Amino acid sequence: MVALITGASSGIGEATAERLAREPDAELVLVARREDRLKKIASDLPCPATWLAVDLTGTEAPGRVLAHLQEHHDRLDLLVNNAGAAWRAEFGEGGWENVRRTMELNFDATVRLTEVLLPLLRSSAPSSIVNVASTAGRVARGGSGAYSASKFALIGWTDALHLEEAPNRVHVGTVLPGFIETEGFPAAELKAKLATRWLVSTPDKAAEAVLDAGPGGQAERYVPRPYRLVAILRILLPGLTRRVLGGGSARVMTTKTGADAADADRR
Ligand SMILES: NC(=O)c1ccc[n+]([C@@H]2O[C@H](COP(=O)([O-])OP(=O)(O)OC[C@H]3O[C@@H](n4cnc5c(N)ncnc54)[C@H](OP(=O)(O)O)[C@@H]3O)[C@@H](O)[C@H]2O)c1
């Protein structure tokens, strides 16, 4: 099984690489910007693995990924679109620019990469695509409108692709993580309090969800699973959900991404 994982240099992507490496005949392709991290992770895996250091928002990125696959692997059984980030800001502060850069990575880069790799996924069928969205793609909180917009968009597009690609035997699944402690989403504020610590899960659990939504054939998978209730409540009791989330911690949740030094102070 040849599997390509974007955002494989840390967090959920790194854990997914480690989990997939235990599958029979696994052969992995790791993609992110930090080459030193990718190289180290690839060399520690118990299966063959190659890596490509590329900024997925770049114009040439999808073509470079395809060329790498054709040169080193020549098929693709699983595409995990996981690279993503959150730049916290209320719209009044961050404006269109914050929405633009969030969509560029979390939505546009995923769509552009999938477009270029879809013919290879079809010719390798049965195959699968997993798009790592978020529970924030079902419910929005103050201070994370740009992030929610990108993940709502990703889920809508993924649902349509799921239906469209079924006849081609390319399964398309969505993973909707809640709070997972990673480099980019440390969840330090939640972990600091006994009352909220239980809300935070691990990258290993998210990696299992990726397998369920990919080779496991599930259309969508929340992780931790009870986060599904939040999405249901948003539909059934929207007023109550808004009141509860209105007192939430989105405004004080810190986020960051590893290769982007300019982001070190973003909230
Ligand atoms: N952790 C959570 O609580 C949580 C909750 C819901 C959804 N998610 C989603 O899960 C996914 C993984 O996030 P994570 O929590 O594992 O965070 P993370 O540890 O920060 O991982 C993000 C990954 O994306 C890569 N990346 C960022 N910008 C990139 C770019 N321009 N080009 C290529 N790669 C890029 C990063 O690598 P480089 O810096 O090396 O490029 C890194 O490997 C994201 O889509 C995120 O939205 C996470």
The ligand as an SDF file (V2000), in Angstrom:
LIG
                    3D

 48 52  0  0  0  0  0  0  0  0999 V2000
   -4.8060   19.2070   16.8940 N   0  0  0  0  0  0  0  0  0  0  0  0
   -6.0830   19.5780   16.9190 C   0  0  0  0  0  0  0  0  0  0  0  0
   -6.6620   19.8830   17.9740 O   0  0  0  0  0  0  0  0  0  0  0  0
   -6.8600   19.5830   15.6360 C   0  0  0  0  0  0  0  0  0  0  0  0
   -8.2590   19.6850   15.7210 C   0  0  0  0  0  0  0  0  0  0  0  0
   -8.9930   19.6810   14.5610 C   0  0  0  0  0  0  0  0  0  0  0  0
   -8.3710   19.5680   13.3280 C   0  0  0  0  0  0  0  0  0  0  0  0
   -7.0200   19.4810   13.2690 N   0  0  0  0  0  0  0  0  0  0  0  0
   -6.4060   19.3940   11.9370 C   0  0  0  0  0  0  0  0  0  0  0  0
   -5.4510   18.3560   11.9080 O   0  0  0  0  0  0  0  0  0  0  0  0
   -4.4720   18.6380   10.9110 C   0  0  0  0  0  0  0  0  0  0  0  0
   -3.0890   18.4030   11.4880 C   0  0  0  0  0  0  0  0  0  0  0  0
   -2.8730   19.3480   12.5250 O   0  0  0  0  0  0  0  0  0  0  0  0
   -1.9830   19.0090   13.8170 P   0  0  0  0  0  0  0  0  0  0  0  0
   -2.8470   19.2020   14.9900 O   0  0  0  0  0  0  0  0  0  0  0  0
   -1.2650   17.7300   13.6510 O   0  0  0  0  0  0  0  0  0  0  0  0
   -0.9860   20.2690   13.7870 O   0  0  0  0  0  0  0  0  0  0  0  0
    0.5760   20.3840   13.5190 P   0  0  0  0  0  0  0  0  0  0  0  0
    1.3270   19.5150   14.4600 O   0  0  0  0  0  0  0  0  0  0  0  0
    0.8770   21.8430   13.5090 O   0  0  0  0  0  0  0  0  0  0  0  0
    0.7360   19.7960   12.0430 O   0  0  0  0  0  0  0  0  0  0  0  0
    0.4750   20.5640   10.9010 C   0  0  0  0  0  0  0  0  0  0  0  0
    1.2680   19.9710    9.7590 C   0  0  0  0  0  0  0  0  0  0  0  0
    0.9910   20.7010    8.5590 O   0  0  0  0  0  0  0  0  0  0  0  0
    2.2240   21.0380    7.9370 C   0  0  0  0  0  0  0  0  0  0  0  0
    2.0680   22.2650    7.1770 N   0  0  0  0  0  0  0  0  0  0  0  0
    1.6500   23.4760    7.6310 C   0  0  0  0  0  0  0  0  0  0  0  0
    1.6690   24.3920    6.6490 N   0  0  0  0  0  0  0  0  0  0  0  0
    2.1180   23.7460    5.5370 C   0  0  0  0  0  0  0  0  0  0  0  0
    2.3800   24.1420    4.2030 C   0  0  0  0  0  0  0  0  0  0  0  0
    2.1820   25.4180    3.7990 N   0  0  0  0  0  0  0  0  0  0  0  0
    2.8290   23.2260    3.3130 N   0  0  0  0  0  0  0  0  0  0  0  0
    3.0540   21.9390    3.7010 C   0  0  0  0  0  0  0  0  0  0  0  0
    2.8180   21.4970    4.9500 N   0  0  0  0  0  0  0  0  0  0  0  0
    2.3600   22.3940    5.8540 C   0  0  0  0  0  0  0  0  0  0  0  0
    3.2070   21.1860    9.0920 C   0  0  0  0  0  0  0  0  0  0  0  0
    4.5360   20.9150    8.6900 O   0  0  0  0  0  0  0  0  0  0  0  0
    5.6580   22.0060    8.3080 P   0  0  0  0  0  0  0  0  0  0  0  0
    5.5400   23.1160    9.3280 O   0  0  0  0  0  0  0  0  0  0  0  0
    6.9260   21.2100    8.3800 O   0  0  0  0  0  0  0  0  0  0  0  0
    5.3230   22.4160    6.9180 O   0  0  0  0  0  0  0  0  0  0  0  0
    2.7580   20.0520    9.9910 C   0  0  0  0  0  0  0  0  0  0  0  0
    3.3630   18.8350    9.5790 O   0  0  0  0  0  0  0  0  0  0  0  0
   -4.7520   20.0890   10.4460 C   0  0  0  0  0  0  0  0  0  0  0  0
   -5.4560   20.0620    9.2360 O   0  0  0  0  0  0  0  0  0  0  0  0
   -5.6260   20.6440   11.5500 C   0  0  0  0  0  0  0  0  0  0  0  0
   -6.4790   21.6790   11.0860 O   0  0  0  0  0  0  0  0  0  0  0  0
   -6.2510   19.4880   14.3860 C   0  0  0  0  0  0  0  0  0  0  0  0
  1  2  1  0
  2  3  2  0
  2  4  1  0
  4  5  1  0
  4 48  2  0
  5  6  2  0
  6  7  1  0
  7  8  2  0
  8  9  1  0
  8 48  1  0
  9 10  1  0
  9 46  1  0
 10 11  1  0
 11 12  1  0
 11 44  1  0
 12 13  1  0
 13 14  1  0
 14 15  2  0
 14 16  1  0
 14 17  1  0
 17 18  1  0
 18 19  2  0
 18 20  1  0
 18 21  1  0
 21 22  1  0
 22 23  1  0
 23 24  1  0
 23 42  1  0
 24 25  1  0
 25 26  1  0
 25 36  1  0
 26 27  1  0
 26 35  1  0
 27 28  2  0
 28 29  1  0
 29 30  1  0
 29 35  2  0
 30 31  1  0
 30 32  2  0
 32 33  1  0
 33 34  2  0
 34 35  1  0
 36 37  1  0
 36 42  1  0
 37 38  1  0
 38 39  2  0
 38 40  1  0
 38 41  1  0
 42 43  1  0
 44 45  1  0
 44 46  1  0
 46 47  1  0
M  CHG  2   8   1  16  -1
M  END
$$$$
